[in-house]
Amino acid sequence: MNELEVQTYNFAVEGIGFVKSLEKEFPEMAKPELKQVIGAVSLKCIDALDAKENEDFASNLRDCLEKSKKASELLSHLNGLSNENLLTQQKKLIRDSKIIIEKLESIINKLIY
């Protein structure tokens, strides 16, 4: 679980940096929802790990999964990036989100709640 916490944190930091770069170069593509969803991935993971009750843990993990899927979807629908650096960052974030999604689904499938 510690590895997942680090991955979601890094995803959020890199993702928010990506959105800030978008805001400078392609402001029309920098949707506030993207920044919010990317940040929520890490926050929900932290909330899950800090949960005192199993039900809260499970609920926060499910929310984290939902936010991860939404972030992946929003990142995938960004078309028309002509900046090579931003394209590289976008592809990495999509890959990272898919890894996080796989790990979360694996954990959630084992939950009783």
N, C-alpha and C positions, 0 to 999 in steps of 0.2 A: 504494500500500500504506500510505503514511503516513496517508491519509485514513481507511482502514479501521481502522487502529490507534486513531486518535482517536475514531472512532464506537463501537468496541467498548468503549473506556475510558469514554466518556461514558455508554454504555448500562449498564455495570456500576455506575458511581457513582450514576446516577439510579435504577437498579433496586434497588440495596441500600438507598437512601434510601426508596424506595417500600415495601419489605418492612419496614423499621424503623417506618414510619408505620402499616403494617398491624398490626404487633406491638402498637402502642399502642391502636389503635381497634378492630381486629378480630383479636384474637390467635388465634382458631380458624382463621383463613384464612391466617395467616403461616406457611407450611410452610418448614422449614429447607432442604428440597431446592430451593425456588425461589431462595433467597439464594445457595446454593452454585452452582447452575447459571448464574445471572446473572453471578456473579463469575468463573466459569470461562471465560465467553465472552471476556473481555478477556485473561485469563491465557494461554489457548491461542493467541490471536492474537499476543501478545507472544512466546510461546515459538516460534511459527512464524517470526516475523521475526528472532529471535535464533538460529535453527537454523544449524548449520554445514554440514549435509548436506541434499541435496535430499529424501531420503526422510523426514527429520525434519520438514522444512518442510511437506511434503505431509500427513504424519500429523497434525501439529498443526493444520493448516488444516481437515482433515476433522473432528477433534475439536471445533474451534471451531464448525464448521457444525452438528454434532450437538448441542452445547450450546445454540446459538442456536435451533435448532428446538424443543428441549425447553423452553427458557425461554418461547418464543412459545406453545407448547401450554399450559404451566402458567399463564401470564398470561391466556390466552383462557378457561381454565376457572374463573377466579375469578368467581363469580356472587354477587350479593346485596350488592354494595358500595353503600351508601346515601350515602356521602360524595362530593359532586360533585368535589372536588379529587382524591381518590384515583381516581375514575373517569376523570378527564382524564389523570392520570398513567398509568394502566393502558393507556388507548387509545394514548397516545404511545409507551409502551414496546413495545406490540404492533407499531405502525407501524415503529418503529426496528428491531425484531428482523427484520421482513420485509425491510427494506432491507439489513440486514447479511447475511441469508440469500441474497438475490439476488446480492449482490457476491461472497460466498464461493462460491456455485455457479458463477458465471461464471469465477472464478479456477480452481477445482478442475477444471472441464471442460477447461481448457487445459493441465492438468498431465499429464506423462508418467507419473509415479509413481502 
